[in-house]
């Protein structure tokens, strides 16, 4: 092969090879696209390879690893970058065994009288086009036959394919040099296009396609275009068993023109790779029947959850009730506590224990009554009701249930105050020891459920509402409680033959105890929680699984509990304020325990106290003042504990009580009288069912009279005709104020009768607020303003009716009496408004002068 031939072929190959492998990023994106097109323009700028007279093209496969074709497509073959060097390398005698050019030279024996004019690599198809010239007396088919025979006798196997050698095929069509991201597949799409623009192509039969394509390898199937298809051009699918056979057929037959026997026109074949769609019959059936599959899938997930997670959750609830996994109940901790009790004991603890001991001695009858109810097989609740700070929880946990292990405490306060459904579920699960809990999963399930419902019209049921999740947690807890109650049962007991229910009914002392604290706390926000807890508690006592004790400060507790147990009488225990004698005993016992303790904590309190240490005479004088101070402070347990702490640090009783009253007055002013602040248990101002004027009316009247008649308050204009939109219902306003503990409502024969201050110390705090001239003037001004608005509304109504009556024809005599009544009512309201204006003038003067 001469260099002159090389020079003549240089421009053609430079257009196909050099530009293809020199895609440099420095020239920008536009230049990249241009060069990528130039890599496929071919010899005549059309993207195809043209062969001249006595020139043919072979396709040689298995030169590159086909499995790496997706990578090689973007990282081209790193050979020499120009034709002279490539052809010089082709003429060398010592070529590397891993060089693709070496494989091409070895595949074409010297005995064939052919001259290689161009080599065009096709890396993504694992081969290369080889253009050659041959003598005119020898056809290309003969050369191909000799070459195939030589490769069969002496196979050439590349390093990456030790079991299959390279093969060659004569290109019959017009190859298309494209570098699109179309990887080889075993399926070929054969499109039938006209050989000439003026002719209509024929759709080849499967027999013709088989005879054309079978020479390149085993054919798995031939699929013709559906008869009703309107897709043009017409096409057919040819599926090869091996990808290498599809590659050889595509490169040899693309652009091949043939004429079927009996046809008048020729047809050109245009070939491309096609991804075979694998049949997924199972998935197809599932996706086409969502109304059946989705409920089955939801049931399967629910069953899986019950089988796998429910036993784990029952295990954790059971050990949470028995406290078997808590470190503080371990033998090592108890031994360590006994060894270090003398060192770590604090005087404050002794003082609290002494004070509570005095309180419990006073309530010994109540404690014995509750204990006896836990030993009886009575299917009812134990309800302990009392104002906040009356010591109900301490009485139950430290006296009634002292030393008892199987106790479950469910505090409703953190559950109700949690944000969102996920937070509520998480807090409830924590209270009962229910784990693992996937509170976040319900939000995701809700989105999936919504998406499925919007697409298929069927509610999948993957997500659960708050009610369903609460019921699920409580049911699991009930199952664990039953196991706890039966844990001490033995096979050799006398009544071992009894069923589980009969055994629990016969042994009420072995049942677990459930304490539901803060029942009906913020009941208006999440009433569904309390309804489900009440139903769950009723099921526990009716099935003899556990005893249930409710601790509540709400006076309306009987309504939800009666719905759950309508035919039962509750064991009710009411905790009131302590009498002055018991209150004094409680404070004195704490002071005596404090005086006896000489530990380091007490000495530190004395050293850090801002008050001077008292002498023994001053201590006796303080005890004499204590009676008067306790009478003003009242018998609320939390207030007495605050008083005892102040006395321990050196305050006098009068000073301590004065500070407590002043602090309570500030608390009332901030929570009930100043606008824009929230009262305890209330949400926003829009959620309040009472008005500031109603709160001030009660404060003012209770400070003067100690107590008010319930119905008398309902008839007051501030309650009966309130101008505040949310406070128009007087009974709802009084109930809301009672829940915030500003007032307390005493009942008589089951009906509300008397209204008093919410706490004993509030009585003195109310009087303290009336002594403040600015506060009194400001609140009275607001109250009189509302009363003036009420009378103005009455005048408007009277004027409107008088206008209607005045429009009657001839002024009938029958309306005279009504007109006189309305005029008198109008005059009375006007007189009241004038009196209110006069009082408001004086109040405004006070506000202008006082600071």
C-alpha positions in Angstrom: 0.0 0.0 0.0 1.6 3.3 -1.1 1.7 6.6 0.7 0.1 8.2 -2.3 -3.0 6.3 -1.6 -2.8 7.4 2.0 -2.6 11.0 0.9 -5.6 10.7 -1.3 -7.7 9.2 1.4 -6.6 11.6 4.2 -9.4 14.1 3.8 -12.1 11.5 3.8 -10.9 9.8 7.0 -10.0 13.0 8.7 -13.7 14.0 8.5 -14.8 10.8 10.1 -12.1 9.9 12.6 -10.0 12.9 13.5 -12.9 15.2 14.2 -14.7 12.4 16.1 -11.9 11.9 18.6 -10.9 15.5 19.2 -13.9 16.9 21.1 -12.1 19.5 23.2 -14.2 21.4 25.7 -12.3 24.7 25.3 -14.2 25.8 22.2 -17.6 26.0 24.0 -20.8 24.2 23.7 -21.6 25.3 20.2 -18.3 24.0 18.9 -18.9 20.7 20.7 -22.2 20.2 18.9 -20.6 21.2 15.5 -17.7 18.8 15.9 -20.0 16.0 17.0 -21.9 16.4 13.8 -18.7 16.6 11.8 -17.8 13.2 13.3 -20.6 11.7 11.4 -20.7 13.6 8.1 -18.9 10.9 6.2 -17.2 11.3 2.9 -19.8 13.4 1.2 -21.0 15.4 4.2 -24.2 13.4 4.6 -23.3 11.2 7.6 -22.9 8.0 5.5 -19.9 6.1 4.1 -19.7 6.0 0.3 -17.9 3.3 -1.7 -16.4 4.0 -5.1 -16.0 1.5 -8.0 -14.1 -1.6 -6.9 -14.5 -0.4 -3.4 -16.4 -2.2 -0.6 -16.9 -2.0 3.1 -16.6 -4.7 5.8 -17.8 -4.5 9.3 -15.5 -6.2 11.8 -17.0 -6.8 15.3 -15.7 -7.8 18.7 -12.9 -5.3 18.6 -14.0 -3.4 21.7 -15.6 -4.6 24.9 -19.3 -4.3 24.3 -20.3 -4.2 28.0 -18.3 -1.0 28.3 -19.8 0.6 25.3 -21.8 3.2 27.3 -18.5 4.4 28.8 -16.5 4.2 25.6 -19.2 6.3 23.9 -18.1 9.3 25.9 -14.5 8.3 26.2 -13.5 7.6 22.6 -10.9 5.2 21.4 -7.5 6.6 22.2 -5.6 5.8 19.0 -3.5 8.0 16.7 -5.2 11.1 15.7 -4.5 11.3 12.0 -4.6 8.9 9.1 -0.9 8.8 8.2 0.1 7.6 11.6 -2.7 5.1 11.7 -1.8 3.6 8.4 1.9 3.6 9.2 1.0 1.7 12.3 -1.0 -0.7 10.1 2.1 -1.4 8.0 4.2 -2.3 11.0 5.0 -6.0 11.6 5.1 -5.8 15.4 1.7 -4.8 16.7 0.4 -5.3 20.3 -2.0 -8.0 20.9 -4.3 -5.6 22.7 -4.5 -3.1 19.9 -7.7 -3.1 17.9 -5.9 -2.2 14.7 -3.7 -5.2 15.2 -6.8 -7.4 15.3 -8.1 -5.9 12.0 -4.7 -6.6 10.3 -4.6 -10.2 11.7 -8.2 -10.8 10.5 -7.4 -9.9 6.9 -4.8 -12.4 5.6 -2.1 -11.4 3.1 -3.4 -14.0 0.6 -6.4 -11.7 -0.1 -5.6 -9.1 -2.8 -7.2 -6.2 -1.1 -6.0 -2.7 -0.1 -7.3 -1.1 3.1 -8.1 2.5 2.4 -10.0 3.5 5.6 -10.7 2.2 9.1 -13.6 3.8 10.9 -14.1 2.6 14.5 -17.5 2.1 16.1 -16.7 1.9 19.8 -20.2 1.7 21.2 -21.0 -1.3 18.8 -17.6 -2.9 19.6 -16.4 -3.0 16.0 -15.1 -0.9 13.0 -15.8 -0.3 9.4 -13.0 -1.3 7.1 -13.1 0.1 3.5 -11.0 -1.7 1.0 -10.4 -1.9 -2.8 -10.4 -5.2 -4.7 -9.6 -6.3 -8.2 -12.4 -6.0 -10.7 -12.4 -9.7 -11.5 -13.1 -10.6 -7.8 -16.4 -9.7 -6.2 -16.7 -8.5 -2.7 -18.9 -11.5 -1.8 -16.1 -13.8 -2.7 -13.6 -11.9 -0.6 -16.1 -12.0 2.3 -16.6 -15.7 1.9 -12.8 -16.4 1.9 -12.3 -14.1 4.9 -15.1 -15.9 6.9 -13.6 -19.2 6.1 -10.1 -18.1 7.2 -11.5 -16.8 10.5 -13.3 -20.1 11.1 -10.1 -22.0 10.6 -7.9 -19.6 12.5 -10.1 -17.7 15.0 -8.8 -14.4 16.4 -9.9 -13.8 20.0 -9.3 -10.5 21.7 -8.1 -10.3 25.3 -11.6 -9.4 26.7 -13.4 -12.3 24.8 -11.4 -15.5 25.3 -14.4 -17.7 24.0 -15.6 -15.8 21.0 -13.5 -14.6 18.1 -14.0 -11.7 15.8 -16.2 -12.0 12.7 -16.8 -9.9 9.6 -19.7 -9.1 7.5 -20.0 -7.4 4.1 -21.9 -4.1 4.2 -24.7 -4.3 1.7 -26.4 -1.1 2.5 -25.3 2.4 3.2 -23.9 2.7 6.8 -25.0 5.7 8.9 -22.2 7.0 11.1 -24.2 8.4 14.1 -22.8 9.1 17.6 -26.1 9.4 19.4 -26.6 7.8 22.8 -28.3 4.7 21.4 -26.7 1.6 22.8 -27.0 -1.8 20.9 -29.9 -4.0 21.7 -31.0 -7.4 20.6 -34.1 -6.0 18.9 -34.0 -4.2 15.6 -36.7 -1.9 14.3 -36.8 -2.3 10.5 -38.6 0.6 8.8 -39.7 0.3 5.2 -38.9 3.5 3.3 -39.1 4.3 -0.4 -35.9 3.6 -2.4 -37.0 6.5 -4.6 -39.0 9.5 -3.6 -41.6 8.9 -6.2 -42.3 5.3 -5.3 -44.4 3.8 -2.5 -42.5 1.2 -0.4 -43.9 -2.3 0.2 -44.2 -3.8 3.6 -42.0 -6.9 3.6 -43.4 -10.2 4.8 -41.9 -12.2 7.7 -40.6 -14.8 5.3 -38.6 -12.1 3.3 -37.3 -10.6 6.5 -36.2 -14.0 7.8 -34.3 -14.8 4.6 -32.5 -11.4 4.7 -31.6 -11.4 8.4 -31.1 -15.1 9.3 -27.6 -15.1 7.8 -26.4 -12.9 10.6 -27.5 -15.1 13.5 -30.3 -16.8 15.3 -33.6 -15.0 15.2 -35.9 -15.3 18.2 -39.0 -13.6 16.8 -40.2 -11.4 14.0 -43.1 -9.1 14.8 -45.0 -7.2 12.1 -46.7 -3.9 12.6 -50.4 -4.3 13.8 -52.8 -4.0 10.8 -54.8 -1.2 12.5 -51.7 0.9 13.2 -51.5 4.2 11.3 -47.8 4.8 12.2 -45.7 5.7 9.1 -43.3 4.5 7.8 -44.4 0.9 8.1 -42.1 -1.2 10.3 -41.4 -4.6 11.8 -39.4 -5.9 14.7 -36.6 -8.5 14.3 -35.5 -10.0 17.7 -32.1 -11.7 17.7 -31.0 -14.1 20.3 -27.6 -12.4 20.7 -26.8 -8.7 20.7 -23.7 -9.3 18.5 -25.9 -10.7 15.7 -28.2 -7.6 15.9 -25.1 -5.4 15.7 -23.8 -7.2 12.6 -27.2 -7.1 10.9 -27.7 -3.4 11.6 -24.3 -2.3 10.3 -24.5 -4.5 7.2 -28.1 -3.9 6.2 -28.9 -0.3 7.1 -29.8 1.4 3.8 -30.1 -1.9 2.0 -32.5 -1.8 -1.0 -34.3 -4.9 -2.1 -37.4 -5.8 -4.1 -39.6 -8.6 -2.9 -40.6 -11.2 -5.5 -43.8 -10.1 -7.3 -43.4 -6.5 -6.2 -43.1 -3.7 -8.7 -41.2 -1.2 -6.4 -38.1 -1.5 -4.3 -37.9 -1.0 -0.6 -35.1 0.5 1.4 -34.5 -0.9 4.9 -33.8 1.6 7.7 -32.6 -0.1 10.9 -32.3 1.1 14.5 -32.0 -0.5 17.9 -35.1 -0.8 20.0 -35.5 -1.6 23.7 -37.4 -4.8 24.0 -40.3 -4.3 26.4 -40.3 -7.3 28.7 -43.8 -8.7 29.6 -44.7 -8.0 33.3 -47.9 -9.9 33.5 -48.1 -9.8 37.3 -47.3 -6.1 37.6 -49.7 -5.4 34.7 -52.5 -7.2 36.6 -51.7 -5.4 39.8 -51.6 -2.0 38.2 -54.8 -2.6 36.3 -56.8 -3.7 39.4 -56.1 -1.0 42.0 -59.6 -1.4 43.6 -58.7 -4.9 44.5 -54.9 -4.7 45.1 -54.8 -1.6 47.3 -57.2 -2.9 50.0 -55.4 -6.2 50.0 -52.1 -4.4 50.4 -53.4 -2.3 53.2 -54.7 -5.4 55.0 -51.3 -7.1 54.5 -49.5 -4.2 56.0 -51.9 -4.1 59.0 -51.5 -7.9 59.5 -47.7 -7.5 59.3 -47.8 -4.8 61.9 -49.9 -6.8 64.2 -47.8 -9.9 63.9 -44.4 -8.2 64.2 -44.7 -4.9 66.1 -47.7 -5.6 68.5 -45.9 -8.3 70.6 -42.9 -5.9 70.9 -45.1 -3.1 72.0 -47.0 -5.2 74.5 -43.6 -6.3 75.9 -42.5 -2.7 76.5 -45.8 -1.6 77.9 -45.8 -4.6 80.3 -42.3 -3.7 81.6 -43.2 -0.1 81.8 -46.0 -0.9 84.1 -44.0 -3.3 86.2 -40.9 -1.0 86.1 -38.7 -4.0 85.6 -36.4 -2.1 83.2 -35.9 1.0 85.4 -32.6 1.4 87.1 -34.1 3.0 90.2 -36.0 -0.2 90.9 -32.9 -2.4 90.6 -31.4 -4.1 93.6 -28.1 -2.4 93.1 -29.6 1.0 93.1 -31.6 0.3 96.3 -28.4 -1.1 98.0 -26.5 2.0 96.9 -29.3 4.3 98.2 -29.2 2.6 101.6 -25.5 2.9 101.8 -25.5 6.6 100.9 -28.8 7.7 102.5 -27.1 9.3 105.5 -24.7 11.3 103.3 -27.1 12.4 100.6 -30.2 13.0 102.7 -31.4 16.6 102.6 -33.3 18.6 105.2 -35.7 19.9 102.6 -36.9 16.4 101.9 -37.4 15.7 105.7 -39.4 18.9 105.9 -41.7 18.0 103.0 -42.2 14.5 104.3 -43.1 15.8 107.7 -45.6 18.3 106.3 -47.2 15.7 104.0 -47.4 13.2 107.0 -49.5 15.7 108.9 -51.7 16.2 105.9 -52.1 12.5 105.3 -53.0 12.0 109.0 -55.8 14.5 108.5 -57.0 12.6 105.4 -56.6 9.1 106.8 -60.2 8.2 106.4 -60.1 9.2 102.7 -57.0 7.1 102.2 -58.5 4.0 103.8 -61.7 4.4 101.8 -59.7 4.4 98.5 -57.6 1.5 99.6 -60.6 -0.6 100.5 -62.2 0.1 97.1 -59.1 -1.4 95.4 -59.7 -4.6 97.3 -63.3 -5.0 96.2 -64.6 -6.3 92.9 -66.6 -3.2 92.0 -66.8 -2.4 88.4 -66.6 1.4 88.7 -64.2 4.3 88.7 -62.5 6.0 91.7 -62.7 9.7 91.0 -60.7 12.1 93.1 -61.7 15.7 92.5 -60.2 18.8 94.0 -58.9 22.2 93.0 -55.4 22.5 91.6 -52.8 22.2 94.5 -55.0 20.2 96.8 -52.5 17.3 97.0 -54.6 14.7 95.2 -51.7 13.1 93.2 -49.5 12.9 96.3 -52.3 11.3 98.3 -52.8 8.6 95.7 -49.2 7.9 94.8 -47.5 8.2 98.2 -50.2 6.8 100.4 -52.9 4.8 98.6 -50.5 3.1 96.1 -47.3 3.1 98.3 -45.2 0.0 97.7 -47.4 -1.2 94.8 -45.6 -2.0 91.6 -48.2 -2.7 89.0 -49.2 1.0 88.5 -49.6 2.8 85.2 -49.8 6.6 85.4 -51.3 8.3 82.4 -50.9 12.1 82.5 -53.3 13.7 80.1 -51.7 17.2 80.3 -48.7 16.6 78.0 -50.9 14.5 75.6 -53.4 17.3 75.2 -50.9 20.1 75.0 -48.8 18.3 72.2 -48.8 20.0 68.8 -50.4 18.2 65.9 -51.6 14.6 65.7 -48.0 13.2 65.5 -47.1 14.9 68.7 -50.2 13.7 70.4 -49.6 10.1 69.4 -45.9 10.4 70.5 -46.8 11.8 73.9 -49.6 9.2 74.5 -47.2 6.4 73.6 -44.6 7.7 76.0 -47.1 7.8 78.8 -48.0 4.1 78.5 -44.5 2.9 77.4 -45.8 2.0 73.9 -42.8 1.6 71.6 -41.7 1.6 68.8 -44.0 4.2 67.6 -43.8 5.7 64.1 -45.7 9.0 64.5 -44.1 10.5 61.5 -45.2 7.7 59.2 -48.9 8.7 59.4 -48.1 12.0 57.6 -46.4 10.2 54.8 -49.2 7.6 54.6 -51.7 10.4 54.4 -49.9 11.9 51.4 -49.7 8.4 49.7 -53.4 7.8 50.5 -54.4 11.2 49.0 -52.3 10.5 45.8 -53.9 7.1 45.3 -57.4 8.4 45.9 -56.9 11.3 43.5 -55.7 8.9 40.7 -57.8 5.8 41.2 -60.8 7.2 43.1 -60.3 4.5 45.9 -59.3 5.4 49.4 -56.3 3.1 50.1 -56.6 3.2 53.9 -52.9 3.4 54.5 -53.3 6.4 56.9 -55.1 6.3 60.1 -56.8 9.3 61.8 -56.1 10.4 65.3 -59.0 8.4 66.8 -57.9 5.1 65.2 -54.3 5.5 66.4 -55.4 6.4 70.0 -57.6 3.3 70.1 -54.8 1.1 68.8 -52.4 2.3 71.5 -55.0 1.9 74.3 -56.0 -1.6 73.1 -52.4 -2.7 73.1 -52.0 -1.2 76.6 -55.1 -3.1 77.8 -53.6 -6.4 76.6 -50.4 -5.7 78.4 -52.3 -4.8 81.6 -54.1 -8.1 81.5 -50.8 -10.0 81.3 -49.5 -7.9 84.2 -52.6 -8.7 86.3 -52.2 -12.4 85.6 -48.4 -12.5 86.1 -48.6 -13.7 89.7 -51.0 -16.6 88.8 -49.5 -20.0 89.4 -50.5 -23.4 88.1 -50.6 -24.9 91.6 -53.1 -22.3 93.0 -56.4 -23.6 94.4 -58.3 -21.8 91.7 -56.0 -22.6 88.9 -58.9 -24.2 87.0 -60.6 -20.8 86.7 -60.6 -18.9 83.4 -58.6 -15.6 83.3 -61.6 -13.4 83.6 -63.0 -15.4 86.5 -59.6 -15.4 88.2 -59.3 -11.6 88.0 -62.9 -11.2 89.3 -62.1 -13.4 92.2 -58.8 -11.6 93.0 -59.3 -7.9 92.8 -56.1 -7.3 94.9 -54.0 -8.7 92.0 -55.3 -6.3 89.4 -53.1 -3.5 88.0 -54.0 0.1 88.9 -54.3 2.8 86.2 -54.0 6.4 87.5 -55.3 9.0 84.9 -54.0 12.4 86.0 -55.2 15.8 84.8 -58.4 14.4 83.4 -60.3 17.0 81.3 -57.4 19.3 81.2 -58.2 21.7 78.2 -61.1 19.4 77.3 -62.5 21.8 74.8 -59.4 21.4 72.5 -59.1 17.6 72.2 -62.3 16.1 73.5 -61.8 13.0 71.4 -58.8 12.0 73.6 -60.9 12.1 76.7 -63.7 10.2 75.1 -61.4 7.4 74.1 -59.6 7.3 77.4 -63.0 7.1 79.2 -64.2 4.3 77.0 -60.9 2.5 77.5 -61.0 2.9 81.3 -64.6 1.6 81.3 -63.5 -1.5 79.4 -60.7 -2.1 81.9 -63.0 -2.1 84.9 -65.8 -4.0 83.3 -63.5 -6.8 82.2 -61.8 -6.8 85.6 -58.4 -6.1 84.0 -57.4 -3.2 86.2 -58.6 -0.6 88.8 -58.9 2.9 87.4 -58.4 6.1 89.4 -59.2 9.5 87.9 -57.6 12.7 89.2 -59.3 15.9 88.0 -59.9 19.5 88.8 -62.8 19.9 86.5 -66.3 19.9 88.1 -67.9 18.6 84.9 -66.1 15.2 85.1 -69.3 13.2 85.5 -70.6 14.0 81.9 -67.9 12.1 79.9 -67.5 9.4 82.5 -71.3 8.7 82.6 -71.3 8.2 78.9 -68.7 5.4 79.3 -70.3 3.9 82.4 -74.0 4.9 82.3 -75.2 2.4 84.9 -72.6 2.8 87.5 -72.2 5.0 90.6 -68.7 6.4 90.9 -66.6 6.2 94.0 -66.1 10.0 94.4 -63.6 11.6 96.7 -63.6 15.4 97.0 -60.5 17.1 98.3 -61.1 20.6 99.7 -59.0 23.2 101.4 -57.5 22.4 104.8 -59.1 23.8 107.9 -57.1 26.5 109.7 -56.1 24.0 112.5 -54.8 21.4 110.0 -53.2 24.1 107.9 -51.3 25.4 110.9 -50.3 21.9 111.8 -49.0 21.3 108.3 -46.8 24.5 108.4 -45.6 24.0 111.9 -44.6 20.4 111.2 -42.5 21.5 108.2 -40.8 24.2 110.4 -40.1 21.8 113.2 -38.5 19.3 110.7 -36.5 22.1 109.3 -35.3 23.2 112.7 -34.2 19.6 113.6 -32.2 19.0 110.5 -28.6 20.3 110.7 -27.3 19.1 107.3 -25.2 21.1 104.9 -28.1 22.0 102.6 -29.9 23.7 105.5 -26.8 25.6 106.5 -26.3 26.8 103.0 -29.9 28.1 102.9 -29.3 30.0 106.1 -26.1 31.5 104.8 -27.7 32.5 101.5 -30.9 33.9 103.1 -31.3 37.7 102.7 -33.1 37.9 106.1 -31.3 37.9 109.5 -31.5 34.8 111.6 -34.3 34.9 114.2 -34.0 34.5 118.0 -36.1 32.0 119.9 -38.4 34.9 121.1 -38.9 36.0 117.5 -39.8 32.4 116.6 -42.5 32.2 119.3 -43.9 35.5 118.1 -44.0 34.2 114.5 -46.1 31.2 115.7 -48.5 33.6 117.3 -48.9 35.5 114.1 -49.3 32.3 112.1 -53.0 31.9 113.1 -54.0 35.3 111.7 -51.9 34.7 108.5 -53.3 31.3 107.8 -56.8 32.6 108.1 -56.0 35.2 105.4 -54.1 32.7 103.3 -56.5 29.9 103.4 -56.0 26.1 103.4 -54.8 25.4 99.8 -51.9 23.0 100.0 -49.7 24.7 97.4 -50.1 28.1 99.1 -49.2 26.6 102.5 -46.0 25.1 101.0 -45.0 28.5 99.6 -45.6 30.0 103.0 -43.5 27.3 104.8 -40.6 27.9 102.3 -40.7 31.6 103.0 -40.7 31.1 106.8 -37.7 28.7 106.5 -35.6 31.4 104.9 -36.4 33.9 107.7 -39.4 35.9 106.6 -42.1 36.8 109.1 -45.5 35.3 108.6 -47.1 38.7 107.9 -44.5 39.6 105.4 -44.7 36.2 103.7 -48.5 36.3 103.4 -48.4 39.9 102.2 -46.0 38.9 99.4 -48.1 35.9 98.4 -51.3 38.0 98.3 -49.5 40.7 96.2 -48.1 38.0 93.8 -51.6 36.5 93.4 -53.1 40.0 92.7 -50.4 40.6 90.0 -51.2 37.2 88.5 -54.9 38.0 88.4 -54.2 41.4 86.9 -52.0 39.9 84.2 -54.1 36.9 83.3 -57.7 38.2 83.5 -57.8 42.0 83.4 -55.1 43.2 81.1 -56.1 42.7 77.4 -53.9 40.7 75.1 -52.9 38.2 77.8 -54.0 34.6 78.1 -55.5 33.1 81.1 -54.6 29.7 82.3 -56.2 27.0 80.2 -57.2 29.4 77.5 -55.9 29.6 73.9 -56.2 33.0 72.2 -58.4 35.9 72.9 -60.9 34.6 70.3 -61.1 31.3 72.2 -62.1 32.9 75.5 -65.7 32.5 76.4 -65.6 35.3 79.0 -64.9 39.0 78.8 -62.6 41.3 80.9 -65.7 43.2 82.2 -67.2 39.9 83.4 -64.0 39.0 85.3 -63.8 42.4 86.9 -67.5 42.3 87.9 -66.9 39.0 89.8 -63.7 40.3 91.4 -65.4 43.4 92.6 -68.5 41.8 93.9 -66.7 38.8 95.6 -64.3 41.2 97.3 -67.3 43.0 98.9 -69.6 40.0 99.7 -67.3 36.9 99.9 -69.9 34.9 97.9 -72.5 35.5 95.2 -75.7 33.8 94.2 -75.2 31.9 90.9 -78.5 33.0 89.4 -78.0 36.6 90.5 -74.8 36.8 88.5 -76.6 35.4 85.4 -79.1 38.2 85.6 -76.5 41.0 85.8 -76.3 43.1 82.6 -72.6 42.3 82.2 -73.4 38.6 81.8 -76.9 38.7 80.4 -76.2 41.3 77.7 -72.5 41.2 77.1 -71.3 43.1 74.1 -68.3 40.8 73.6 -69.1 38.3 70.8 -67.6 35.2 72.6 -69.1 36.0 76.0 -72.8 36.2 75.2 -73.6 32.9 76.9 -73.5 33.7 80.7 -73.3 30.1 81.9 -70.5 29.2 79.5 -68.6 32.3 80.7 -69.0 31.3 84.4 -67.9 27.7 83.6 -64.8 29.0 81.7 -63.8 31.3 84.6 -64.2 28.4 87.0 -61.9 26.2 84.8 -59.3 29.0 84.9 -59.7 28.9 88.8 -60.6 32.6 89.1 -63.8 31.5 90.8 -65.2 28.3 92.2 -68.9 27.2 91.9 -70.5 25.4 94.8 -73.4 23.1 94.1 -76.6 22.5 96.1 -78.6 19.3 95.3 -76.8 19.0 91.9 -77.4 22.6 90.7 -74.9 25.5 90.8 -75.7 27.8 93.7 -72.8 29.8 95.2 -69.9 31.5 93.5 -66.7 32.1 95.6 -63.1 33.0 94.8 -61.1 30.2 93.0 -58.6 30.0 95.8 -58.8 31.3 99.4 -55.8 33.6 98.8 -57.8 35.1 95.9 -60.3 36.6 98.3 -57.5 38.8 99.8 -56.0 39.3 96.3 -59.4 40.7 95.1 -59.5 43.2 98.0 -55.9 44.1 97.2 -56.9 44.9 93.6 -59.7 47.2 94.8 -57.3 49.1 96.9 -55.3 50.1 93.8 -57.1 53.3 92.7 -55.7 53.2 89.1 -56.7 49.6 88.5 -60.1 50.1 90.0 -60.8 53.3 88.0 -59.6 51.7 84.8 -61.7 48.5 85.2 -64.8 50.4 86.4 -64.5 52.7 83.4 -64.4 49.6 81.1 -67.4 48.1 82.9 -69.4 51.4 82.8 -68.6 51.7 79.1 -70.0 48.3 78.4 -73.1 49.1 80.5 -73.6 52.3 78.5 -73.4 50.3 75.2 -76.0 47.9 76.5 -78.4 50.8 77.4 -77.7 52.4 74.0 -78.7 49.2 72.3 -81.9 49.2 74.4 -82.6 52.7 73.2 -82.0 51.8 69.5 -84.4 48.9 69.8 -87.1 51.1 71.4 -86.6 53.8 68.7 -86.9 51.3 65.9 -90.1 49.9 67.3 -91.5 53.5 67.9 -90.6 54.3 64.3 -92.6 51.3 63.1 -95.6 52.2 65.4 -95.5 55.8 64.2 -95.8 54.7 60.6 -99.1 53.0 61.3 -102.1 54.8 59.6 -104.4 56.9 61.8 -102.4 56.1 65.0 -104.6 53.3 66.4 -105.5 53.6 70.0 -104.5 50.0 70.7 -100.8 51.0 70.3 -100.9 53.8 72.8 -100.1 51.5 75.8 -97.1 50.0 73.9 -95.9 53.4 72.9 -96.0 54.6 76.5 -94.1 51.5 77.6 -91.3 52.1 75.0 -91.1 55.8 75.9 -90.7 54.9 79.6 -88.0 52.3 78.8 -86.2 54.8 76.6 -86.3 57.4 79.3 -85.0 54.9 81.9 -82.1 53.9 79.7 -81.2 57.5 79.0 -81.2 58.2 82.7 -78.9 55.3 83.3 -76.5 56.5 80.5 -76.4 59.9 82.1 -75.5 58.4 85.4 -72.8 56.2 83.8 -71.4 59.3 82.0 -71.2 61.2 85.3 -69.4 58.3 87.0 -67.0 57.9 84.0 -66.1 61.5 84.3 -65.0 61.0 87.9 -63.0 57.9 86.9 -61.3 59.6 84.1 -60.3 62.4 86.5 -58.7 59.7 88.8 -56.8 58.2 85.9 -55.5 61.6 84.9 -54.3 62.5 88.4 -53.1 59.1 89.8 -49.9 57.5 88.6 
